[in-house]
Amino acid sequence: MKFYKDHYDVVIIGAGLAGLSAALQLQQKGITDILILEKHNLPGGLATSYVRNGIEIEATLHEMMSIGTKEDRLKVGKFFDACGVDINWLRVPEAYRFVETSKNIDITLHAGFEKMAGEIDAQFPGWGPKVLEFMQLCNRVYDSMNTLSVTPMSKPAMLMKHPDFVKTAGYTATEVIDTFNFPDKIVDILTPYWIYVGNPMSTLPFTIYAFLMADYFRGGSYVPSKYSHEMSLKLQMKAEENGAQVEFCQEVDKILVKDGKVTGVRTRRGDTIGCDYVICGAYPNKVYTQMIEPLSEVPDGAIKMVNGRRLSVTTASVMMVLDDTPENLGIKDYNLFSAETMDTDKIWEEGKTTGPYKYLTSICLDLANPDATPEGMCQFSITTLPLVTGFLDLKEEDYYDFKRRMAKQMIDEYEKVSGINLHDHIVEIEISTPVTVAHYVGAWKGSIYGYSHSIDDHAIARLQMKEDDHFIDGLEFAGAHAISGNGMGPAITNGRAAAKAVIDAEAKKNS
Ligand SMILES: Cc1cc2nc3c(=O)[nH]c(=O)nc-3n(C[C@H](O)[C@H](O)[C@H](O)COP(=O)(O)OP(=O)(O)OC[C@H]3O[C@@H](n4cnc5c(N)ncnc54)[C@H](O)[C@@H]3O)c2cc1C
């Protein structure tokens, strides 16, 4: 039996969220001759779960951005709806509780600009209106970004219609926040989400920060009731229903290129499959150094580009099943950000090491999803998002000891900050590191967010450089490593953008 056709319009490498979203976007525009090749035996990439002792455990997702409420759907939520991918979204109860030990800060914020401003006002009387003003600025920039990403505009029109976007573009998050003269503690309270875009505030573009803050605080954040894998499975099923061929355990080894144009792919199994376009979930670093065949087809510019880009954060995570309910264990927060300091430059330096890590995100899934774990138990994870740097010198023979030490340190730190005993309640535990990520999905150096958004290289700059950064005809990238960067929502957006590039190229060819 022949496994593949000789030729497809589009081959998608990787059935992660980005690759699957690319397929659905293509199908919506009538491109249906699609082959998706996934090296793992499941869809979803990092959007996955695993089973221990009969209990399904979320592997990654803390919260999805850009979903929004049913009445005010945001970009990613709208996409799922439009594709007919019906996800049972559960709203995360609070934005975050934030504890900064060195400054005695302990505050819980909820979504809704007025609500969170009111919560800050309750601890810092009189500052609520100024916080609200700040959040409204973030929201205007957010709206402008959403408009401008689909409606290109002349500079004068942009200046007239999107003055706050224009005014704040080119400034860092710190520079814009400083103009509000908030007390230090309020600045710290407005900072914890920085890690979700993986760049210190001092060099993080305000535009990116504003997008993040407005998105999370406007519509709240969500998790699917059947874990992140619900998204993966339903996207895969819908892509297949719409006619795509999806094959698992099929790693693409080479992308075949002739005279600057994609001609097909070759799998590790040895199948050569022709195609007009490749949408690629593997990192450009890997593609341009190992996957293009022949390598002489890789232009110098591509190597310069990947060498010039700075990888964003990776992850170290301790995932546990605990033997009691959150209530009985005293766990009240879905999402706790805890830190010794909120100086993000210092935390960034800490992130270049193998710890001890003090800036932690702790999640109790059952507080958003009461059915997540069998009755009388709950699942709890502690995560830090370091750079890969510290892990590069780790010796293979020290790896398992290191993982145990790291997990113990992170659990100890959480227990110290929260006063909650986890150690005596752990029935299952798994520890993931950049090595796990690199091994499982093949992400370059275990990166999870793609490339970092700093003031000299971020989504908007990359959008403007799109043509210059496009090196091989017919090759598009879809993943957290593409233009928008970081996280599941942006990976989906990037998948759709890659599909749009293919749709536009096809339209140009046929015009
Ligand atoms: C612990 C942890 C917590 C996280 N928490 C959140 C969160 O709360 N919110 C959030 O938005 N994001 C979170 N993320 C990040 C998020 O998981 C990723 O950014 C996102 O899932 C990336 O999606 P992707 O499609 O770009 O890549 P991936 O999920 O890595 O998918 C790529 C797919 O391509 C396949 N592949 C790669 N190379 C090949 C090849 N050569 N041939 C065939 N197949 C190939 C891989 O097997 C994989 O299935 C977290 C990540 C981790 C690790």
The ligand as an SDF file (V2000), in Angstrom:
LIG
                    3D

 53 58  0  0  0  0  0  0  0  0999 V2000
    6.0330   23.7580   31.2040 C   0  0  0  0  0  0  0  0  0  0  0  0
    5.4560   24.6310   30.1210 C   0  0  0  0  0  0  0  0  0  0  0  0
    4.4310   25.5080   30.4340 C   0  0  0  0  0  0  0  0  0  0  0  0
    3.8630   26.3110   29.4450 C   0  0  0  0  0  0  0  0  0  0  0  0
    2.8080   27.1030   29.7740 N   0  0  0  0  0  0  0  0  0  0  0  0
    2.1910   27.8160   28.8100 C   0  0  0  0  0  0  0  0  0  0  0  0
    1.0250   28.5680   29.1220 C   0  0  0  0  0  0  0  0  0  0  0  0
    0.5410   28.5740   30.2340 O   0  0  0  0  0  0  0  0  0  0  0  0
    0.4520   29.2810   28.1270 N   0  0  0  0  0  0  0  0  0  0  0  0
    0.9290   29.2820   26.8600 C   0  0  0  0  0  0  0  0  0  0  0  0
    0.3370   29.9410   25.9990 O   0  0  0  0  0  0  0  0  0  0  0  0
    2.0370   28.5910   26.5390 N   0  0  0  0  0  0  0  0  0  0  0  0
    2.6770   27.8500   27.4790 C   0  0  0  0  0  0  0  0  0  0  0  0
    3.7910   27.1300   27.1690 N   0  0  0  0  0  0  0  0  0  0  0  0
    4.3960   27.2980   25.8300 C   0  0  0  0  0  0  0  0  0  0  0  0
    3.6550   26.5550   24.7480 C   0  0  0  0  0  0  0  0  0  0  0  0
    3.4990   25.2170   25.1310 O   0  0  0  0  0  0  0  0  0  0  0  0
    4.4150   26.6280   23.4180 C   0  0  0  0  0  0  0  0  0  0  0  0
    4.8390   27.9420   23.1480 O   0  0  0  0  0  0  0  0  0  0  0  0
    3.5220   26.2070   22.2590 C   0  0  0  0  0  0  0  0  0  0  0  0
    2.8140   25.0340   22.5830 O   0  0  0  0  0  0  0  0  0  0  0  0
    4.3940   25.9930   21.0430 C   0  0  0  0  0  0  0  0  0  0  0  0
    3.6000   25.4770   20.0050 O   0  0  0  0  0  0  0  0  0  0  0  0
    4.2720   25.1650   18.6070 P   0  0  0  0  0  0  0  0  0  0  0  0
    3.2180   24.6400   17.7160 O   0  0  0  0  0  0  0  0  0  0  0  0
    5.0510   26.3220   18.1620 O   0  0  0  0  0  0  0  0  0  0  0  0
    5.4040   24.0670   18.9010 O   0  0  0  0  0  0  0  0  0  0  0  0
    5.3850   22.6120   19.5230 P   0  0  0  0  0  0  0  0  0  0  0  0
    4.3270   22.4460   20.5170 O   0  0  0  0  0  0  0  0  0  0  0  0
    6.7980   22.3560   19.9330 O   0  0  0  0  0  0  0  0  0  0  0  0
    5.0160   21.7090   18.2710 O   0  0  0  0  0  0  0  0  0  0  0  0
    5.9280   21.4060   17.2600 C   0  0  0  0  0  0  0  0  0  0  0  0
    5.5510   20.0450   16.7240 C   0  0  0  0  0  0  0  0  0  0  0  0
    6.3700   19.7440   15.6040 O   0  0  0  0  0  0  0  0  0  0  0  0
    6.8640   18.4250   15.7240 C   0  0  0  0  0  0  0  0  0  0  0  0
    8.1100   18.3770   14.9570 N   0  0  0  0  0  0  0  0  0  0  0  0
    9.2250   19.1290   15.1660 C   0  0  0  0  0  0  0  0  0  0  0  0
   10.1550   18.8180   14.2480 N   0  0  0  0  0  0  0  0  0  0  0  0
    9.6000   17.8830   13.4320 C   0  0  0  0  0  0  0  0  0  0  0  0
   10.0650   17.1840   12.2980 C   0  0  0  0  0  0  0  0  0  0  0  0
   11.2980   17.3930   11.7960 N   0  0  0  0  0  0  0  0  0  0  0  0
    9.2510   16.2850   11.7050 N   0  0  0  0  0  0  0  0  0  0  0  0
    7.9940   16.0600   12.1880 C   0  0  0  0  0  0  0  0  0  0  0  0
    7.5110   16.6870   13.2730 N   0  0  0  0  0  0  0  0  0  0  0  0
    8.3020   17.5960   13.8840 C   0  0  0  0  0  0  0  0  0  0  0  0
    7.0470   18.2100   17.2120 C   0  0  0  0  0  0  0  0  0  0  0  0
    7.0820   16.8610   17.5700 O   0  0  0  0  0  0  0  0  0  0  0  0
    5.8090   18.9420   17.7430 C   0  0  0  0  0  0  0  0  0  0  0  0
    4.6910   18.0870   17.7870 O   0  0  0  0  0  0  0  0  0  0  0  0
    4.3720   26.2810   28.1190 C   0  0  0  0  0  0  0  0  0  0  0  0
    5.3990   25.3960   27.8020 C   0  0  0  0  0  0  0  0  0  0  0  0
    5.9390   24.5640   28.7750 C   0  0  0  0  0  0  0  0  0  0  0  0
    7.0050   23.5990   28.4030 C   0  0  0  0  0  0  0  0  0  0  0  0
  1  2  1  0
  2  3  1  0
  2 52  2  0
  3  4  2  0
  4  5  1  0
  4 50  1  0
  5  6  2  0
  6  7  1  0
  6 13  1  0
  7  8  2  0
  7  9  1  0
  9 10  1  0
 10 11  2  0
 10 12  1  0
 12 13  2  0
 13 14  1  0
 14 15  1  0
 14 50  1  0
 15 16  1  0
 16 17  1  0
 16 18  1  0
 18 19  1  0
 18 20  1  0
 20 21  1  0
 20 22  1  0
 22 23  1  0
 23 24  1  0
 24 25  2  0
 24 26  1  0
 24 27  1  0
 27 28  1  0
 28 29  2  0
 28 30  1  0
 28 31  1  0
 31 32  1  0
 32 33  1  0
 33 34  1  0
 33 48  1  0
 34 35  1  0
 35 36  1  0
 35 46  1  0
 36 37  1  0
 36 45  1  0
 37 38  2  0
 38 39  1  0
 39 40  1  0
 39 45  2  0
 40 41  1  0
 40 42  2  0
 42 43  1  0
 43 44  2  0
 44 45  1  0
 46 47  1  0
 46 48  1  0
 48 49  1  0
 50 51  2  0
 51 52  1  0
 52 53  1  0
M  END
$$$$
